[in-house]
Protein backbone atom coordinates (compact mmCIF):
# COMPACT_ATOMS: atom_id res chain seq x y z
CA UNK A 1 0.00 0.00 0.00
CA UNK A 2 1.38 3.42 -0.87
CA UNK A 3 1.94 5.55 2.21
CA UNK A 4 -0.05 8.69 1.55
CA UNK A 5 0.95 10.74 4.59
CA UNK A 6 3.98 13.00 4.59
CA UNK A 7 2.79 15.53 7.17
CA UNK A 8 1.99 15.05 10.83
CA UNK A 9 -1.66 15.99 10.27
CA UNK A 10 -3.72 16.06 7.09
CA UNK A 11 -7.45 16.57 6.54
CA UNK A 12 -8.67 13.52 4.68
CA UNK A 13 -12.44 13.72 4.56
CA UNK A 14 -15.56 15.45 5.75
CA UNK A 15 -17.64 13.39 8.14
CA UNK A 16 -21.31 13.79 9.03
CA UNK A 17 -22.45 17.30 9.99
CA UNK A 18 -19.44 18.72 8.16
CA UNK A 19 -16.93 17.39 10.68
CA UNK A 20 -13.44 16.86 9.30
CA UNK A 21 -11.19 13.93 10.09
CA UNK A 22 -7.41 14.06 10.22
CA UNK A 23 -4.84 11.35 9.71
CA UNK A 24 -2.16 11.75 12.38
CA UNK A 25 1.31 10.30 12.63
CA UNK A 26 3.22 9.37 15.76
CA UNK A 27 6.41 7.29 15.93
CA UNK A 28 5.95 6.28 12.29
CA UNK A 29 2.45 4.97 13.00
CA UNK A 30 -0.82 6.42 11.71
CA UNK A 31 -4.26 6.95 13.19
CA UNK A 32 -7.23 9.31 12.83
CA UNK A 33 -8.58 12.12 15.02
CA UNK A 34 -11.69 14.26 14.58
CA UNK A 35 -11.73 18.04 14.64
CA UNK A 36 -12.43 17.99 18.36
CA UNK A 37 -9.06 16.33 18.81
CA UNK A 38 -10.51 12.99 19.81
CA UNK A 39 -8.56 10.00 18.54
CA UNK A 40 -11.11 7.76 16.87
CA UNK A 41 -8.57 5.39 15.30
CA UNK A 42 -5.48 4.51 17.31
CA UNK A 43 -2.08 5.45 15.92
CA UNK A 44 -0.99 1.87 15.33
CA UNK A 45 -1.13 1.39 11.58
CA UNK A 46 1.79 1.42 9.15
CA UNK A 47 -0.40 3.17 6.58
CA UNK A 48 -3.94 4.46 6.09
CA UNK A 49 -5.49 5.18 2.69
CA UNK A 50 -8.13 7.80 2.02
CA UNK A 51 -11.64 7.14 3.22
CA UNK A 52 -14.19 6.28 0.51
CA UNK A 53 -11.49 5.24 -1.97
CA UNK A 54 -12.46 1.57 -2.13
CA UNK A 55 -15.66 1.53 -0.08
CA UNK A 56 -18.00 4.25 1.20
CA UNK A 57 -17.02 5.34 4.75
CA UNK A 58 -14.12 2.86 4.91
CA UNK A 59 -10.36 3.34 4.76
CA UNK A 60 -7.92 0.58 3.89
CA UNK A 61 -5.26 0.13 6.57
CA UNK A 62 -1.96 -1.70 6.76
CA UNK A 63 -0.61 -3.33 9.90
CA UNK A 64 2.60 -5.38 9.69
CA UNK A 65 2.14 -5.93 5.93
CA UNK A 66 -1.45 -7.14 6.37
CA UNK A 67 -4.53 -5.23 5.21
CA UNK A 68 -8.03 -4.54 6.44
CA UNK A 69 -10.61 -1.73 6.70
CA UNK A 70 -11.66 0.76 9.35
CA UNK A 71 -14.88 2.79 9.38
CA UNK A 72 -15.01 6.58 9.84
CA UNK A 73 -16.54 5.98 13.23
CA UNK A 74 -13.34 4.22 14.29
CA UNK A 75 -14.80 0.72 14.17
CA UNK A 76 -12.69 -2.01 12.58
CA UNK A 77 -14.88 -3.58 9.90
CA UNK A 78 -12.27 -5.94 8.43
CA UNK A 79 -9.40 -7.05 10.64
CA UNK A 80 -6.00 -6.46 9.02
CA UNK A 81 -5.29 -10.11 8.24
CA UNK A 82 -5.07 -10.24 4.46
CA UNK A 83 -1.95 -10.09 2.32
CA UNK A 84 -3.95 -8.41 -0.42
CA UNK A 85 -7.36 -6.79 -0.89
CA UNK A 86 -8.51 -5.96 -4.43
CA UNK A 87 -11.15 -3.47 -5.52
CA UNK A 88 -14.82 -4.22 -4.96
CA UNK A 89 -17.15 -5.18 -7.83
CA UNK A 90 -14.43 -6.60 -10.11
CA UNK A 91 -15.59 -10.24 -9.98
CA UNK A 92 -19.04 -9.77 -8.50
CA UNK A 93 -21.15 -6.82 -7.33
CA UNK A 94 -20.36 -6.05 -3.70
CA UNK A 95 -17.43 -8.49 -3.43
CA UNK A 96 -13.68 -7.87 -3.17
CA UNK A 97 -11.06 -10.56 -3.66
CA UNK A 98 -8.73 -11.10 -0.70
CA UNK A 99 -5.59 -13.18 -0.23
CA UNK A 100 -4.43 -14.90 2.94
CA UNK A 101 -1.55 -17.38 3.24
CA UNK A 102 -1.26 -17.35 -0.54
CA UNK A 103 -4.88 -18.45 -1.06
CA UNK A 104 -7.80 -16.41 -2.40
CA UNK A 105 -11.36 -15.77 -1.30
CA UNK A 106 -13.88 -12.91 -1.20
CA UNK A 107 -15.29 -10.46 1.34
CA UNK A 108 -18.61 -8.71 0.78
CA UNK A 109 -19.48 -5.06 1.29
CA UNK A 110 -20.29 -5.60 4.97
CA UNK A 111 -16.80 -6.96 5.60
CA UNK A 112 -17.92 -10.58 5.93
CA UNK A 113 -15.73 -13.27 4.36
CA UNK A 114 -18.32 -14.65 1.97
CA UNK A 115 -15.90 -17.10 0.29
CA UNK A 116 -13.11 -18.60 2.45
CA UNK A 117 -9.51 -18.02 1.42
CA UNK A 118 -8.84 -21.59 0.25
CA UNK A 119 -8.65 -21.25 -3.53
CA UNK A 120 -5.75 -20.89 -5.98
CA UNK A 121 -7.72 -19.49 -8.92
CA UNK A 122 -11.09 -18.06 -9.92
CA UNK A 123 -12.75 -17.84 -13.31
CA UNK A 124 -15.44 -15.29 -14.13
CA UNK A 125 -19.08 -15.27 -13.10
CA UNK A 126 -21.30 -16.47 -15.95
CA UNK A 127 -18.41 -17.94 -17.94
CA UNK A 128 -19.81 -21.48 -17.55
CA UNK A 129 -23.24 -21.00 -16.00
CA UNK A 130 -25.23 -17.96 -14.88
CA UNK A 131 -24.38 -16.93 -11.29
CA UNK A 132 -21.61 -19.55 -11.02
CA UNK A 133 -17.86 -19.04 -10.94
CA UNK A 134 -15.25 -21.73 -11.57
CA UNK A 135 -12.86 -22.20 -8.63
CA UNK A 136 -9.66 -24.18 -8.41
CA UNK A 137 -7.70 -25.58 -5.49
CA UNK A 138 -4.59 -27.77 -5.84
CA UNK A 139 -5.43 -28.47 -9.47
CA UNK A 140 -9.02 -29.50 -8.77
CA UNK A 141 -12.00 -27.57 -10.12
CA UNK A 142 -15.61 -26.97 -9.14
CA UNK A 143 -18.14 -24.13 -8.87
CA UNK A 144 -19.47 -21.71 -6.27
CA UNK A 145 -22.57 -19.56 -6.71
CA UNK A 146 -23.22 -15.86 -6.15
CA UNK A 147 -23.87 -16.49 -2.46
CA UNK A 148 -20.46 -18.09 -2.02
CA UNK A 149 -21.86 -21.60 -1.67
CA UNK A 150 -20.22 -24.62 -3.31
CA UNK A 151 -22.65 -25.92 -5.94
CA UNK A 152 -20.29 -28.36 -7.66
CA UNK A 153 -17.71 -30.09 -5.48
CA UNK A 154 -14.10 -29.12 -6.14
CA UNK A 155 -12.96 -32.54 -7.35
CA UNK A 156 -12.54 -32.46 -11.13
CA UNK A 157 -9.31 -32.11 -13.08
CA UNK A 158 -11.19 -30.94 -16.17
CA UNK A 159 -14.49 -29.11 -16.67
CA UNK A 160 -15.73 -28.38 -20.19
CA UNK A 161 -18.07 -25.56 -21.12
CA UNK A 162 -21.76 -26.45 -20.99
CA UNK A 163 -23.69 -27.30 -24.16
CA UNK A 164 -20.65 -28.51 -26.15
CA UNK A 165 -21.72 -32.16 -26.32
CA UNK A 166 -25.32 -31.85 -25.12
CA UNK A 167 -27.42 -28.87 -24.09
CA UNK A 168 -27.15 -28.10 -20.35
CA UNK A 169 -24.44 -30.75 -19.86
CA UNK A 170 -20.74 -30.28 -19.10
CA UNK A 171 -18.13 -33.00 -19.58
CA UNK A 172 -15.95 -33.52 -16.48
CA UNK A 173 -12.93 -35.64 -15.64
CA UNK A 174 -11.83 -36.84 -12.21
CA UNK A 175 -8.40 -37.59 -10.69
CA UNK A 176 -8.55 -41.20 -11.94
CA UNK A 177 -9.07 -40.05 -15.52
CA UNK A 178 -12.72 -41.11 -15.55
CA UNK A 179 -15.29 -39.13 -17.55
CA UNK A 180 -18.91 -38.18 -16.99
CA UNK A 181 -21.31 -35.24 -17.18
CA UNK A 182 -22.76 -32.67 -14.77
CA UNK A 183 -25.81 -30.55 -15.54
CA UNK A 184 -26.57 -26.91 -14.71
CA UNK A 185 -27.94 -27.86 -11.29
CA UNK A 186 -24.57 -29.37 -10.36
CA UNK A 187 -25.86 -32.95 -10.52
CA UNK A 188 -23.72 -35.72 -12.00
CA UNK A 189 -26.25 -36.56 -14.65
CA UNK A 190 -23.90 -39.23 -16.04
CA UNK A 191 -21.67 -40.89 -13.41
CA UNK A 192 -17.99 -40.02 -13.69
CA UNK A 193 -16.91 -43.60 -14.22
CA UNK A 194 -16.11 -44.01 -17.92
CA UNK A 195 -12.76 -44.31 -19.68
CA UNK A 196 -14.11 -42.68 -22.84
CA UNK A 197 -17.35 -41.22 -24.08
CA UNK A 198 -18.47 -41.12 -27.70
CA UNK A 199 -20.86 -38.44 -28.90
CA UNK A 200 -23.25 -39.68 -31.59
CA UNK A 201 -23.97 -37.25 -34.43
CA UNK A 202 -25.70 -37.58 -37.80
CA UNK A 203 -22.39 -37.68 -39.64
CA UNK A 204 -19.95 -39.40 -37.33
CA UNK A 205 -19.17 -40.63 -33.87
CA UNK A 206 -16.65 -38.50 -32.02
CA UNK A 207 -14.63 -40.00 -29.18
CA UNK A 208 -14.03 -37.70 -26.22
CA UNK A 209 -10.85 -38.62 -24.44
CA UNK A 210 -7.31 -37.50 -23.55
CA UNK A 211 -8.56 -34.32 -21.88
CA UNK A 212 -6.16 -32.08 -19.95
PyMOL commands that set and color helices and strands:
alter all, ss='L'
color gray80, all
select helices_A, chain A and resi 16-18
alter helices_A, ss='H'
color red, helices_A
select strands_A, chain A and resi 9-14+20-26+29-34+39-45+47-48+58-63+66-71+76-82+84-88+95-100+103-108+113-119+121-122+132-137+140-145+150-156+158-159+169-173+179-183+188-194+197-200+205-208
alter strands_A, ss='S'
color yellow, strands_A
deselect
rebuild
show_as cartoon
